[in-house]
């Protein structure tokens, strides 16, 4: 595991490797939420050792206490989005 990672081991970190199963957007005028589900198959992320990393966009944010939590290689993953659905949000 990378130094200072919040995860105890690769098995724990693997649970957080990859896209979230749902994405959302909110329309404040209509008070509706568009919910879209992502579907993936054969999800087998493999841990990799990172020798050096630098992300310019993170550096520009001037955030404090950022650490590399984990790193995985993911190849050839069939992935698609289901048709979205709209729900009222009160």
Protein Blocks (a to p, Z undefined) as FASTA:
>chain_A
ZZhiabfbfklmmmmgccdfbdcdddfklopacddddddehiacdddddfbdcdfklmmn
opghiacfbdcddehiacddddddddddZZ
